[in-house]
Amino acid sequence: MSEKNNNFMSMLDAWTEEKILRPMSAVLQPYFEMTEEMRGTDEKYDESLWHMDGIIKKAVREKVLESYRNGQAAKVKPQQKGRTWKRQ
């Protein structure tokens, strides 16, 4: 079971790197290279930040929905057949 969890976490880390961290880093890099006076005055950069916000939210929602659907599709263990206990 723990190997399965490690595989899931590795896949989640790879997904996070690809869908969130790399794109966010690409958008934020110019911000760190700007002078204090330039920050907030570059409309094109501000638009790209808002665009990135939407991309990240969409990616997270898709991943959560995928996880939800996988959980719904998982087989539910049937109850063991046998004697049922009743309170008296």
Helices and strands as residue ranges (DSSP letters): H 2-16, I 17-21, H 22-33, H 43-73
